[in-house]
């Protein structure tokens, strides 16, 4: 799940549990205090920093790369480069704090460039660093071509009832197309390998311990790192805490239900404005949204890139704009442009995180920014979530349960249900994911870490924070953010201050303490 740290629509990313990916090799890995044999050369590198390429990159941001093995079990079989970016500490630096903005599939370099001002307080003591994880952004980006749209088509209408075998066949074809477009990184994608990359990056930055701030999916990455490298954990904050145990099918229902609630809140807000494109009656507005999704699925709108903008694209774009109240005015304008002018560009900025780039084949060196595939975000999200999930229902079970699942998802949300279910179904045809996260990420023996849960979070419900804290054990300290929106650091002044105090000075709030909503003081 991707954190929402800025009000700029150009940096929106997916923040839902999805599904598509291949099995992770070498998942059951012991905690390591020193590099395993064959990995020493990856721990013997330093980042060479230089001005970041691109006209919109901040002048004080520096970029570089770190080389990691494609396959940690067989490091001699190839490497890939990870794109990294850094803001230098303004004074004496005590090392680095690494950021992961979530997704999975969010680009760390681009997000840091666009939302860096949110973290300038941390430069009082740290270099602030982020990176594109393997398979993401410039780091050997994965792609599915048209496979995602094909899968949505396969689950349209009554296809699951009329011919479930045909649905499964199309899902297997979609899996093969993802593998064809993604190249050699796809079998080695996933959080367990990303956490090992994180340790190589820690060492390349010259840090003995990992100081870390992970949002949403980034909390899963941080927890996995803590289980693999407990002796290397420094000050760690997990904000918008992901589940470590719930199956993807359950995560999808939670996402659909949470986004439906956020949509209802958005429409109630929108209805107060005479310019609201859905009108001033909230019940009619909810019905209108459902009608728009259905109409666009039946008759998609062409875009500037020749691709059709469907009802499921509309649902995906809405989902991105609902994660922060600060985005609602931009979302309202984008919807109005579609309904009044047939202009999809505003919604596409939400759907694709602001990137409107042509598709490209992945390769193992750093990919040029202009060649990152348009669908990299959803493709990476699905690949990583599938690689992290050990559940692979048989074809017979899917055939038996598909109608019931679809009814359950549509009950959770008539707008987002099908979109979420299709992402879960796209695991079909891929090898079983790792069981390491579900079985091994618990009772971590690390210094105390801070977990932030937001009561009104539409993507990562507060109960996940409590459950994950209990699972991680006595090291976990919970901060209860009694506000709205996905994650707390970018929306709550209180959370922001407490997180900074811990990262900069080691000052932890009492376990179970809370922050009130900023709106309560207005």
Secondary structure, DSSP 8 states (H G I E B T S, - for coil): ------S-GGG----S--------TT-S----SS--TT-GGGGS-----EE--STTS-TT-EEEEEEEES-GGGGGG-EEEEEEEEE--SS----EEEEE--TTT--HHHHHHHHGGGGGGGGGT-EEEEE--TTBTTBT----TTHHHHHHHHTSTTHHHH-HHHHHHHHHHHHHHHHHHHGGGGGG-SHHHHHHHHHHHHHHTT-SSEEEEEETHHHHHHHHHHHH-GGGEEEEEEES---SSS-HHHHHHHHHHHHHHHHHHHHHHHTTSTT-TT-S-HHHHHHHHHHHHHHHHHS-EE-TTS-EE-HHHHHHHHHHHTS-GGGHHHHHHHHHHHHHH---HHHHHHHTTT---------SSB--GGGS-TTHHHHHHHHHHHHT------HHHHHHHHHHHHHHHHHH-TTTHHHHHHHHHTTTTS----SHHHHHS-S--SS-EEEEEEEE-SSS-HHHHHHHHHHH-TTEEEEEEEEESS-STTT-HHHHHHHHHHHHH-----TTEEEE-GGGG-
